[in-house]
Amino acid sequence: MPKRKSILILTSKTGGGHVSLAEALRDLLEKGLPTAESVYEQYTADAEAPAITIVDPQPGFFHLHYRFVSRKALWLWAAEFHFFDAPWRAMLAHRVFTRLVYQQLTDLVDTVRPDLIITTYPFFSYEVKRVLERRALAVPLVLLFSDANSVHAAWLTERRADATFATTRETHEQALAAGFDPHRLHLVGWPVRAQFFQAHLAGKVAQKEQLTRMGLAHNRFTIFLQGGGEGASRIESAIETLLVKGPLTHELQIILAAGTNTSLLERYKNMPNLIALPYTKEIAPFMAAADVIMGKAGPNALFESVTLNKPFIATSFIPGQEQENLSFIQRYGLGWVALRPQEQLLLLSSLVYGSDAMETMLNTIEAYRLWNTVAIMRVIELVNALLDH
């Protein structure tokens, strides 16, 4: 019986995006897509699903730094992002970071003994390659870009990976322009966790059942509002405009994803036409119950909305890191950008009162959803080819 293959996925807990991508890869490689259950078996008819290990080997200092700047000093986060978005500065950062994580990476590789390494975080690209070279280990390395519209320079410094997975057409073109070998660069689409495919397949009946379980009405326009990752004042302003003072008070209801933000949970736990959700790993059924998704323009939330065939309304963004996602949303017709409460109110008014904008948007989202679903199936084929090499 052939030995079960082992895959090490390296990620970063500095924000949920890199982790969500890692979990999406795990779901895909372990189970395939719920929309095409036979895809996985056709590539691995004679072998077990690979054993997947997801790890963030960064020292705790980096998590503390991210927590501080993301909550208290977004200007500093934006400054750091832009400063290192240049080839020579990105390479300098990689060399420094290699010294900081070399031993952790070495110990991890020795412990897991992977047959393949995939990274969803740019600062485990150059760094991992150095460990493999110095240890003379013939372990294939795969880079999975975690940028949607523009690849940060930190991803472009390591071009000798065995495979690079570009998640959008834009990042694929940028990698080619940066000198990546076209034979090792693959356009694969954006991986999304299995729960979102399952929620989409469940359809309208499941959507109504979910609304009933939450005590919400079937005939009200429903917004899924992401709140845990944003400042409370921004969320409170949106809720105040939409449900308290605005003209849509009797037309809307909100599913508020408060996450670990206990102050939001406490404040809105008894508000009419609003359900405040604490943190949950199984978030897809709640998003699927809504008509639109509103929140910060993170790429994972955007592609999760696409997978559910729901329009995304971008209400904010992390400066630098997520700003270009706004133009990506508009380019492909995946939703709308409404950064101010009054803009959100005007947009939602047009959707609630019968504008054909909703139907038009659903058509363009469906087109991208179908393309992305087909594209990410390539990940299974490419990974199995590397494991069998």
N, C-alpha and C positions, 0 to 999 in steps of 0.2 A: 504493500500500500504506500503510495507516495507520501512524503513528509508534508505536513500542513505548512503552508507558507505563512510568513509573518510580515506584517506591514506596520511600520512606525510612522505615525502622523504627528508632526511637530506643529504646534500652534502657539498662540499667545492669548492669555486671559486679559490682556489690556484692551478691554472692550469685548462685546459678545460676538462681533463679526467673524473674527478668525476662528473662534471656537465653533460657531454655527457651520462654517465651511468644513471644518474637520469632521463634525458630526454628520454632515450631509455626505461626505465622502465615505464615512464608515457605513452609513445606511446603504449607499449605492453599491459598495463593494461586497457587503455581507448579504444583501437581499435583492439587489436589482431594483428596478422601478416598478411600483404597483401598477403602472399603466402598461407594462410589458414584462410580465412575470417570467417569461421564457428566455429573456435576453441573457440573464445571468447564467442559466444552465447551459446555454449553447456554447459559452466560452469555457466552462469549467465542468464538463461532463464527467471527467475522471478524477476530480479533486474536490476536496472540501473548500468551503469558503475560507479565505485567509483570516488569520487571527489579527485583529486590528488593535493597536495600542495608541491612544491619544495622550500626548504629554506636552506640558509647557515647562521646559527646563530652566526658565529664567530665574535668577535670584529674586528674592522678595522685594528688593529695592525698586525694581522696575514697575512692579504692580502698585507700590505705594506712590511712586512718581506719577503714574498714569491716573490713579484715583484722585490725586490732588489737582493736577492740571485740568482734567476733564470736568471737575466740579467747580473749581475755584479760579482757574486761570486759562480759559480757552485761548486767550490771546497768545500765551506762551506755547500752547500746543500747536497753534497755527504757525508761530514763528519757527519752532523746531521742524515742523513738517516742510516748510518752504526752504529753510536753510539747508537741509540735507537732500533736497530735491535737485541735486546737481551731481554729475558723475564723480568728480574728484572728492566732493564732500561726502557723498554716499560711500565711496570706497574707504575713506578715512574712518567713517563710522563703523563700517564692517570690520576693519582691522582692529579697532579698539574693542568692539563687541566680541570678536573672536577670542581675545585674551580673557574677557570676563566670563564667557560661557564654555570655553574649550573643555575644561575638566568635567563639567556637568554633561556635556554632549558625549564625551568619551565614555564616561561611566554608563550613560544611558544606552549607547550602542553596544557596549560590552554585556549589559544586562539583558536587553531585549533580543539581541542578535538578529536584527531584521533582515529579510530578503529584499526589502524595498523601503525607501524612506520618501515620504511626501511632506512638503512643508506648505502651510497656508500663510506663513509669516515671512516677510522679506529678510529679516535678520537671522533666519535659520537656513539661508541659501549658501552664500559664500562661506559662512561659518562651518556648516556641515561638510561642505566639500573639502575644506582644509583638514578636518578631522579624518575623513575617509582617505585622503591622499597621504597624510602623515602615518596613518596606521596601515596603509597598503590594503585597504578593504575594497573589494569589487562589489559594493552594494549600490545598485542604481538609485539615483536621486531625481525626484520629480518636483518641479516648482509649480504651484497653482496660484496664479495671480489673484489677489484679493481686491483689486481695483477694477471698476467697471468702465469708466470713461477715459481715464488717463493713468498710465502706469507710472508709479513713483520710481525715481532713479534708483532707489534701494533694491528694486527687483531686477534692474537691468545690468548690474555689475557682474553677476555670475551667469555666464553664457555657456558653461560647459556641463550643465546638468544633462542627464541622460534623456530627459523629456521636460518640456515646459508646456503647461496647459494654460492657454489664454482663454479667459472666460467670456470675452465679448469680441466682436469684430474690431472694435476700436483698439483694444489692447493687443490683439494679434497683429494689426498693422504697425503699431508702435514698436513691438518687439522685432518685427522684420526690419524696420527702419534702423533699429539700434544694433543690428548685426547678428541676431540670433540665427542659428542654422535652421533653415526652413524644414529640413527633414526631421528635426527634433522639436519643432515648435508645432503645437496642435491647437486648433480652435475647437473647444469642447463645450462651450456654454457654461452657465452658472449652476453648480450643484446646489440642490435644495433638499432639506431633510424630508424623509419619507412621509412624515405625518401630514405634510402639505399636499402631496399627491393623493394620499388617502382621503383627506378632507375634500379635495376637489372631486374625487370620484363619488363621494357620498351624495353630492348633489343638493337640490333645493329642499327635498324632504328633510334631510339632516339639518339644513339651515333653520327651517321652521321649528324642528324639535329642539334645537339648541336654544333658540329664542324663548320657547315655552319653558324650558328648564330654568332659564335665568329670570323668568317672570317679565319678559319684554313682549311687546306687541308685534304681530306679524306685518301689520299694515303701516308701520312707521319707518321712515328712512333711518337706517341704522349705521352709525359710525363706529368703527374700531379705532380708538384713540390711544396711541402709544404715549405713556406718561412716565414710566420708571426711569428712563435715561435722560430726560430733560429736566430743566429747572422747574420747580413747582409753580413759580409765578407765571411762566409761559403757558402751562397747562391750565392753570386757574383762569387766566385771561380768556383762553379759547372757550372753556366751559361756560364762563360768565356770559360771553358774547352769544353763544349758541343756545344755551338752555335757560338762562336766567333773564337777560334783558332783551335779547334779540327777538325779531318777529317770527322766528322759527321754533319758538319754545314748545308749541303744541304739535310740531311736525317731526321733530327729531328725537332719537334716543341714542345713548352713547354706551359702548362697552369700553371702559377705561382700563387699560393694562397698567396698573400702578407698579407692578414689579415689587421691588424691595423698598419702595418709597412709602413708609408707614404713615407719614403725614398726609399723603394723598388718600390713602385707604381710609384713614380715620375721618378726614374732612368730607368725603363723598360717599361714605358707606350707606347713608340713608336718603340720598338725594333722589327725587322722583325722576323716572326715565333715564336713569344712569345706574349701571352695574360696575362697581370697582373690583377688579380682579387682583389678588395677590400674585406673587411670582409663581409661575407654573411652567414646567417643561413642555407640557402638551398644550400649546397655545393655538395650534392651527384650527381646531373646531370653533374657537371663539372668533378668530379672524374670518373664517368662512361664513359665519352667521351675519356678518355685516355687509352693507352695500358698498362702502368705500373704506379704505385704510388711510388714516391720517397720522403723521408723525415725522420724526427726523429722517432725513434723506439718506439713511444708511443703505448700502447695496443689498444686504441680506434681506431686510424688510421689504425692499422694493421687489426683489425676485421671488420672495415668498408670496407677495401680493399677486404678481404675475402668474405664478403657479396656480393660485386660487381663482384666477381670472377676475380680480378685483382692481378697480382703479386706485392709484396711490396719490394722495394729496400731500405734497411735501410742505411742512410747516416750519422747518428749521433745518440747519445743517451744521456740522462741525467745520469751522473755517479751514480752508485749505483741503483737508482730507475728503470732505463730502460735497464741496461746493459745485464741482463739475458734474455731480450726479443730477443736478437740476436740469442741465441741458440734455443729458441722456434721457431723462423722463420725457422731456418735450420732443426730442428728436423721433422717438419711437412711438409716441402717443400712449404712454403707460400711465398717464394721470395728469395731474396739474401741480403747479407751484403756486402756493398762496401763503406767504410768509407772515402776513399780518392778520389779526382777527377779523378786521373788516373785509379783507379780501376773501377770507374763508367763508364769511357770512354771505357775501355776494355770490360766490361760486356755488355754495350749497343751496342757496335760494333758487338758482337756475336749474339745479339738478332735481330738487324736490318738486318744483312746479312745472315739470313736463318738458324741459329742454331735451332736444335730441342729442345733446352732447354726450350723455351717458351711453346711449346705444353706439354711437360712433366710436367712443373710447373703448368700449368692450370689444369691438371688432378688431381694433389695432392691438389690444392686449392679447387677444386670442391668437393672433398671427405670431406675435413674439413668443407666446407660451409654447405653441407647437414647435417653432424653430428650436427653442431652448431645450425642450424635452428630447427631441431627436439628437441634438448636439451632445448632451451630457451622456447619452448612451455610449459614446465613443470612449469615455473614461474607462469603462469595464474592459473593453477590447484592448486598449493601450496598456493598461496596468497588467493585465494577464500576459500580454506579450513580453513585458519587461520581467515579470516573474519567471517566465519560461525561458528567458534568454540564457 
